[in-house]
Amino acid sequence: MKKLLLSLALVAGLGLAANAQTKDPAMGGSKLGVGADFAFPMGDFGDVWNFGVGGSLNFQAPIANKLNFVGEAGYLSFTSKEFAGVTVSTGFVPLKAGVRYFLAENFYAQGQLGAAISTETNGGTAFLYAPSLGVEFPVADKMAIDFGARYEGWSKNGTSSFIGLRAALNFGL
């Protein structure tokens, strides 16, 4: 896990160095992002589930200098650890809203709240919270690559949590 996070930071840092003189043309306006999500369960949640994969759509709109509103909807599918030779999977639809604050030109801190809706019958809905850090750097006119890492907790009769990674392509609107 540490190697994966270190690799993500290294790739993001190299991308920033390569694009240090280029401003993100979409920084001043709304953006739509399409991303791949990866989840690595922790604690009791990690005792049952191996990993999660999915995708998400992210919308950003500026509300103040360096501050964006963020709305996100996605899908995550978790695969269980093997028990008695059997593995299962389950799905969730996380819906989140929050803010993204740009600490520097391309680095941001983000906080979101929302709901994780189970796709299983009688699976229910959990309250979720997700603080994250990330980097967004331009690759073309009105287009940026976005890498983020987050801690995400789901509260419903206890807390299920995971470390989430997201790699996305953002388009300026």
C-alpha positions as CSV (number, residue, x, y, z in Angstrom):
1,M,0.0,0.0,0.0
2,K,2.8,2.4,0.9
3,K,4.6,1.7,-2.4
4,L,1.4,2.4,-4.3
5,L,0.8,5.7,-2.6
6,L,4.5,6.6,-3.0
7,S,4.3,5.7,-6.7
8,L,1.2,7.9,-7.1
9,A,2.9,10.8,-5.5
10,L,6.0,10.4,-7.7
11,V,4.0,10.3,-10.9
12,A,2.0,13.3,-9.8
13,G,5.2,15.2,-8.9
14,L,6.8,14.4,-12.3
15,G,3.6,15.6,-14.1
16,L,3.7,18.8,-12.1
17,A,7.4,19.4,-12.9
18,A,6.7,18.8,-16.6
19,N,3.7,21.3,-16.5
20,A,5.0,23.8,-14.0
21,Q,4.7,26.7,-16.4
22,T,1.2,25.8,-17.7
23,K,-1.9,27.0,-15.9
24,D,-5.0,24.9,-16.0
25,P,-7.4,26.7,-18.3
26,A,-10.3,25.1,-16.5
27,M,-9.2,26.4,-13.0
28,G,-11.4,29.4,-13.4
29,G,-14.5,27.6,-14.5
30,S,-16.7,24.6,-14.0
31,K,-15.3,21.1,-14.7
32,L,-16.6,17.6,-15.3
33,G,-14.4,14.7,-14.4
34,V,-14.6,11.0,-15.3
35,G,-12.5,8.7,-13.1
36,A,-11.5,5.2,-12.1
37,D,-11.7,4.5,-8.4
38,F,-9.9,1.9,-6.3
39,A,-10.6,1.1,-2.7
40,F,-8.4,-0.8,-0.1
41,P,-10.5,-1.8,2.9
42,M,-9.1,-1.2,6.4
43,G,-10.0,-2.6,9.9
44,D,-13.0,-4.9,10.3
45,F,-14.1,-4.0,6.8
46,G,-10.7,-5.2,5.5
47,D,-11.2,-8.5,7.4
48,V,-14.0,-9.4,5.0
49,W,-13.3,-7.5,1.8
50,N,-10.1,-7.6,-0.4
51,F,-10.5,-4.5,-2.6
52,G,-13.0,-2.4,-4.5
53,V,-13.0,-1.0,-8.0
54,G,-15.4,1.3,-9.8
55,G,-15.9,4.6,-11.5
56,S,-17.2,8.1,-10.8
57,L,-18.4,11.3,-12.3
58,N,-17.3,14.5,-10.6
59,F,-18.6,18.0,-11.1
60,Q,-16.8,21.1,-9.9
61,A,-17.9,24.7,-9.9
62,P,-16.0,27.7,-8.4
63,I,-17.6,29.3,-5.4
64,A,-14.7,31.6,-4.3
65,N,-11.0,32.1,-5.1
66,K,-9.3,28.7,-4.9
67,L,-12.5,27.1,-3.6
68,N,-14.8,24.8,-5.7
69,F,-18.1,23.1,-4.9
70,V,-17.7,19.4,-5.7
71,G,-20.5,16.9,-6.4
72,E,-19.7,13.3,-7.2
73,A,-21.6,10.1,-8.0
74,G,-20.1,6.7,-8.7
75,Y,-20.2,2.9,-8.3
76,L,-17.9,0.7,-6.3
77,S,-17.9,-3.1,-6.3
78,F,-16.1,-4.9,-3.5
79,T,-14.8,-8.5,-3.7
80,S,-14.7,-10.6,-0.6
81,K,-11.8,-12.6,0.8
82,E,-12.2,-16.3,0.1
83,F,-14.1,-18.2,2.8
84,A,-14.6,-22.0,2.3
85,G,-13.5,-21.6,-1.3
86,V,-16.2,-19.0,-2.1
87,T,-15.8,-15.3,-2.9
88,V,-18.7,-12.9,-3.3
89,S,-19.0,-9.3,-4.5
90,T,-21.3,-6.4,-3.5
91,G,-21.9,-3.0,-4.9
92,F,-22.5,0.5,-3.6
93,V,-23.5,3.8,-5.2
94,P,-21.6,6.6,-3.3
95,L,-23.2,10.1,-3.6
96,K,-21.0,12.9,-2.2
97,A,-20.9,16.7,-2.1
98,G,-18.4,19.0,-0.6
99,V,-15.6,21.5,-1.3
100,R,-12.2,21.4,-2.9
101,Y,-9.6,24.0,-1.8
102,F,-6.5,24.5,-3.9
103,L,-3.6,24.8,-1.5
104,A,-1.2,25.7,-4.4
105,E,-1.7,26.0,-8.2
106,N,-2.4,22.3,-8.6
107,F,-2.5,20.7,-5.1
108,Y,-5.8,20.5,-3.3
109,A,-7.5,19.4,-0.1
110,Q,-11.1,18.2,-0.4
111,G,-13.8,17.2,2.0
112,Q,-17.1,15.5,1.1
113,L,-20.1,14.2,2.9
114,G,-22.8,12.0,1.5
115,A,-24.4,8.6,1.4
116,A,-23.3,5.1,0.3
117,I,-26.3,3.2,-1.1
118,S,-26.0,-0.6,-1.2
119,T,-27.2,-2.3,-4.4
120,E,-28.1,-5.4,-2.5
121,T,-31.6,-6.2,-1.4
122,N,-32.2,-4.7,2.1
123,G,-28.6,-3.4,2.0
124,G,-29.5,0.0,3.2
125,T,-27.7,3.3,3.1
126,A,-24.7,4.5,5.1
127,F,-23.6,8.1,5.9
128,L,-20.2,8.7,4.4
129,Y,-17.4,11.2,4.9
130,A,-14.3,11.5,2.8
131,P,-11.3,13.8,3.4
132,S,-8.8,13.7,0.6
133,L,-5.7,15.2,-0.9
134,G,-4.8,15.4,-4.6
135,V,-3.1,17.0,-7.5
136,E,-4.6,18.2,-10.8
137,F,-2.5,19.2,-13.7
138,P,-3.2,20.3,-17.3
139,V,-2.5,18.1,-20.2
140,A,-4.3,20.0,-23.0
141,D,-6.6,23.0,-23.5
142,K,-9.4,22.7,-21.0
143,M,-8.3,19.2,-19.9
144,A,-6.5,18.1,-16.8
145,I,-5.5,14.8,-15.1
146,D,-6.6,14.5,-11.5
147,F,-5.0,12.1,-9.0
148,G,-6.5,11.9,-5.5
149,A,-6.1,9.8,-2.4
150,R,-8.7,9.7,0.4
151,Y,-9.8,8.1,3.6
152,E,-13.5,7.2,3.3
153,G,-15.6,6.1,6.2
154,W,-19.2,4.7,6.0
155,S,-21.2,4.8,9.2
156,K,-24.1,2.4,9.6
157,N,-24.1,0.2,12.7
158,G,-20.4,0.8,13.1
159,T,-17.9,2.2,10.6
160,S,-16.6,0.6,7.4
161,S,-13.5,2.4,6.0
162,F,-11.0,2.3,3.2
163,I,-8.2,4.1,1.5
164,G,-9.5,5.2,-1.9
165,L,-7.5,6.2,-4.9
166,R,-9.0,8.0,-7.9
167,A,-7.4,8.8,-11.3
168,A,-9.6,11.0,-13.5
169,L,-9.7,13.2,-16.6
170,N,-11.3,16.6,-16.0
171,F,-12.8,18.6,-18.8
172,G,-13.4,22.3,-18.6
173,L,-17.0,23.3,-19.4
